[in-house]
Amino acid sequence: MELDAIAELIEAEIPNAVAEVMRPRVHDDEDEDDHYAAVVVSPAFEGEPLVSQHQQVYDALDDHMTTDIHAMEMQTYTPAEYAERGDGSLEGRLRAAGLLPTEE
């Protein structure tokens, strides 16, 4: 499954989500190609325990978790948590989506 297609599924199902999906490691075995990692930021995670946040991502991926995706590593954040602890790679997209204050 294409990385952008996975991100689009997540963003379509979780309100105001910004998602980045990547392959966490390179494998020689073709069967290992269905391992993914995602960073997902959404205000929908506010007040939700980590398990619930991850369940929202799994729910967004629906049947793909049993057909196209073997494993999904994930980091989930509210916008405030991402601003405090995220790696910064999604800052531009989060600002464009209005989820982080714009720089002055």
Secondary structure as UniProt FT lines:
FT   HELIX           3..13
FT   TURN            15..16
FT   STRAND          18..22
FT   HELIX           30..34
FT   STRAND          35..41
FT   HELIX           43..45
FT   TURN            46..47
FT   HELIX           50..61
FT   TURN            62..63
FT   HELIX           64..67
FT   STRAND          71..77
FT   HELIX           79..85
FT   TURN            89..90
FT   HELIX           91..96
FT   TURN            97..98
//
